[in-house]
Amino acid sequence: MDIASYKRVVLKLSGESLAGDQGFGIDLPTVDAIAAEVKKVREHGIDVAVVVGGGNIWRGLAGSDKGMDRAQADYMGMLATVMNSLALQSSLENIDVDTRVQSAIEMRQIAEPYIRRKAVRHLEKGRVVILAAGTGNPYFSTDTGIALRATELGVDEILLAKSIDGVYTADPKLDPNAKRYDTLTMQEMIDKKLGVIDLTASVLCMENKIPLAIFDLHGDNAIADALRGVIHGTTVTV
């Protein structure tokens, strides 16, 4: 597919992808490298919204599993995504990419509140919009937040940049015979319980006909390649 055929995408970055080799926290050289990839996409005239996870700092489910109130733990996870979003914004602006952070939890001193029309306007003006704090509600996964924002913003595709090069029949770290899928339908992904995104997010994507591309973030030009149809991973169609 020609890269110009995309008008607007949502890029999902796991929190762990910002940690680099250290495995936790924020590794600034890694964030800078990701920002440079995003800049390449913007230079093709594609509207880019980014959703960043918070798993490099805090995981709500991990906290609730150890006895913390689930809602409290989830809110802490949302705050972790804001920290990661601000780090990515800084790296993008250091290379002259106009960027706005919008948060689903109001914190006006550091981010705009998420307003759909305002986010769309930023995208139309060529700004990268980083969407922080999920949906602003506990008990909803980052997956659901991505699917919801992608639907609201009218994107052509969701790009899931991960530390693994696609979707496999089993965990390739545990099963040496695991095979990678080149393509899947959303329904097949649900039926096979492959766990790429949760059920709520899958249904949202199916109903609104938003495909997914899952690929290894750390490959050379991985994001730019994904946008021109060269997926070093798995495509999930609807």
Legacy VTK file of the C-alpha trace (Angstrom):
# vtk DataFile Version 3.0
C-alpha trace
ASCII
DATASET POLYDATA
POINTS 238 float
0.000 0.000 0.000
1.272 3.471 -0.844
2.133 5.438 2.281
0.121 8.381 0.928
-3.071 6.307 1.074
-3.153 6.758 4.850
-4.566 10.004 6.156
-4.611 9.394 9.904
-3.308 6.712 12.259
-3.067 5.961 15.952
0.304 4.617 17.067
0.343 2.604 20.298
3.640 2.436 22.169
3.964 0.160 25.163
5.448 1.738 28.255
8.144 -0.929 28.171
9.241 0.310 24.738
10.375 3.578 26.355
12.504 1.765 28.917
15.066 0.474 26.426
17.412 -2.247 27.645
17.129 -1.142 31.265
13.626 -2.646 31.437
12.087 0.045 33.636
11.788 3.822 33.806
12.387 6.100 30.821
15.488 5.701 28.642
15.857 9.030 26.854
17.975 7.797 23.904
15.267 5.204 23.214
12.550 7.866 23.391
14.578 10.062 21.032
14.838 7.205 18.514
11.065 6.662 18.639
10.472 10.391 18.166
12.687 10.349 15.055
10.507 7.533 13.611
7.337 9.517 14.311
8.856 12.536 12.598
9.425 10.484 9.428
5.727 9.622 9.386
4.668 13.248 9.832
6.935 14.253 6.947
4.712 12.139 4.683
1.753 14.330 5.654
0.022 11.675 7.759
-1.915 12.738 10.859
-0.437 10.933 13.875
-1.993 10.406 17.279
0.048 8.449 19.834
-1.082 6.447 22.847
1.648 5.482 25.318
1.271 2.825 27.996
2.673 3.102 31.513
3.993 -0.375 32.228
7.602 0.814 32.530
6.567 2.766 35.632
3.445 1.122 37.084
0.896 -1.551 36.229
-2.533 -1.163 37.788
-3.309 -4.888 37.701
-0.040 -5.685 39.454
-0.967 -3.268 42.230
-4.482 -4.654 42.640
-3.130 -8.228 42.691
-1.101 -7.250 45.767
-4.086 -5.900 47.650
-4.350 -2.310 46.465
-7.780 -0.952 45.620
-8.226 -1.612 41.878
-9.519 1.853 41.024
-6.640 3.505 42.902
-4.103 1.255 41.198
-5.584 2.013 37.768
-5.433 5.763 38.365
-1.762 5.418 39.236
-1.254 3.611 35.930
-2.950 6.488 34.111
-0.565 8.953 35.759
2.358 6.823 34.570
1.123 7.234 30.983
1.148 11.010 31.453
4.795 10.933 32.526
5.693 8.882 29.442
3.669 11.206 27.208
5.541 14.262 28.485
8.878 12.529 27.841
7.863 11.733 24.255
6.578 15.281 23.744
9.930 16.670 24.845
11.838 14.431 22.405
9.511 15.345 19.538
9.759 19.064 20.186
13.551 18.809 20.381
13.478 17.767 16.698
10.951 20.453 15.734
7.798 18.331 15.672
4.852 20.376 16.936
3.170 18.289 19.611
0.264 18.460 22.051
-0.417 16.192 25.033
-4.087 15.692 25.840
-5.042 13.932 29.059
-8.310 12.193 29.903
-7.665 13.283 33.515
-7.505 17.055 33.852
-4.100 18.468 34.817
-4.089 21.803 33.045
-0.617 22.903 34.115
1.016 20.159 32.032
-1.510 18.907 29.455
-4.679 19.897 27.669
-7.875 18.092 28.655
-8.925 15.595 25.990
-11.517 17.221 23.728
-12.240 15.316 20.532
-12.808 18.340 18.290
-9.677 20.024 19.588
-7.629 16.863 19.012
-8.930 16.642 15.437
-8.056 20.295 14.855
-4.504 19.739 16.114
-4.132 16.782 13.746
-5.449 18.830 10.831
-2.778 21.441 11.600
-0.038 18.817 11.382
0.566 18.456 15.111
1.264 15.112 16.745
-1.313 14.521 19.471
-0.249 12.319 22.391
-3.271 10.886 24.193
-2.574 10.245 27.866
-4.416 8.718 30.841
-6.399 6.153 28.867
-10.126 6.793 28.983
-9.841 8.490 32.379
-11.747 5.604 33.951
-10.515 2.675 36.056
-11.243 -0.908 34.993
-10.760 -0.046 31.293
-7.572 -1.261 29.625
-5.227 0.768 27.468
-6.498 -1.367 24.564
-10.005 -0.016 25.045
-8.638 3.516 25.228
-6.800 3.067 21.925
-9.850 1.659 20.148
-12.083 4.389 21.553
-9.776 7.244 20.536
-9.164 5.673 17.111
-12.918 5.546 16.564
-13.463 9.111 17.766
-10.663 10.504 15.616
-11.607 8.590 12.461
-8.267 6.896 11.858
-7.424 4.538 9.009
-5.433 2.058 11.096
-4.080 1.336 14.558
-0.358 0.579 14.654
0.653 -1.557 17.636
4.408 -1.203 18.070
5.631 -3.950 20.371
8.786 -5.739 21.445
7.730 -8.800 19.408
7.433 -9.020 15.633
3.772 -9.935 15.328
1.144 -12.381 16.548
2.063 -16.031 17.104
0.131 -19.250 17.579
1.758 -19.482 21.027
4.321 -17.594 23.066
7.511 -17.939 20.964
9.626 -17.574 24.096
8.035 -20.718 25.522
7.211 -22.687 22.386
9.949 -22.995 19.735
7.343 -24.343 17.294
5.158 -21.234 17.507
4.298 -19.818 14.086
3.752 -16.186 13.249
0.578 -15.105 11.500
1.112 -12.813 8.521
-2.582 -11.915 8.403
-5.623 -12.564 10.584
-9.180 -11.357 10.718
-10.402 -9.687 13.893
-12.915 -12.515 14.365
-10.167 -15.146 14.067
-8.120 -13.261 16.636
-11.071 -13.326 19.047
-11.971 -16.975 18.378
-8.390 -18.139 18.855
-8.040 -16.040 22.041
-4.700 -14.692 20.889
-4.763 -11.797 23.339
-3.545 -9.077 20.997
-6.119 -6.636 22.340
-8.978 -7.245 24.738
-12.504 -8.175 23.694
-14.010 -4.704 24.197
-11.342 -3.120 22.011
-11.695 -5.859 19.383
-15.442 -5.293 19.085
-14.967 -1.520 18.795
-12.454 -2.031 15.987
-14.704 -4.508 14.175
-17.794 -2.312 14.399
-15.888 0.697 13.092
-13.786 -1.210 10.544
-10.406 -0.176 11.942
-7.620 -2.675 11.076
-4.512 -3.326 13.172
-0.853 -3.771 12.337
1.351 -5.441 14.967
5.109 -5.192 14.489
8.449 -4.924 16.264
9.094 -1.300 17.150
12.843 -1.765 17.180
13.279 -2.777 13.546
14.877 -0.215 11.227
12.228 2.200 9.890
9.552 -0.050 11.429
6.880 2.627 11.786
7.457 4.235 8.400
7.502 0.803 6.739
4.212 -0.132 8.410
2.603 2.961 6.954
3.551 2.038 3.412
2.172 -1.451 3.806
5.434 -3.251 4.580
4.435 -4.904 7.850
7.291 -6.700 9.604
4.722 -8.539 11.671
0.998 -9.278 11.506
-1.936 -7.481 9.893
-5.381 -7.909 11.477
-8.188 -7.108 9.039
-11.852 -6.349 9.735
LINES 1 239
238 0 1 2 3 4 5 6 7 8 9 10 11 12 13 14 15 16 17 18 19 20 21 22 23 24 25 26 27 28 29 30 31 32 33 34 35 36 37 38 39 40 41 42 43 44 45 46 47 48 49 50 51 52 53 54 55 56 57 58 59 60 61 62 63 64 65 66 67 68 69 70 71 72 73 74 75 76 77 78 79 80 81 82 83 84 85 86 87 88 89 90 91 92 93 94 95 96 97 98 99 100 101 102 103 104 105 106 107 108 109 110 111 112 113 114 115 116 117 118 119 120 121 122 123 124 125 126 127 128 129 130 131 132 133 134 135 136 137 138 139 140 141 142 143 144 145 146 147 148 149 150 151 152 153 154 155 156 157 158 159 160 161 162 163 164 165 166 167 168 169 170 171 172 173 174 175 176 177 178 179 180 181 182 183 184 185 186 187 188 189 190 191 192 193 194 195 196 197 198 199 200 201 202 203 204 205 206 207 208 209 210 211 212 213 214 215 216 217 218 219 220 221 222 223 224 225 226 227 228 229 230 231 232 233 234 235 236 237
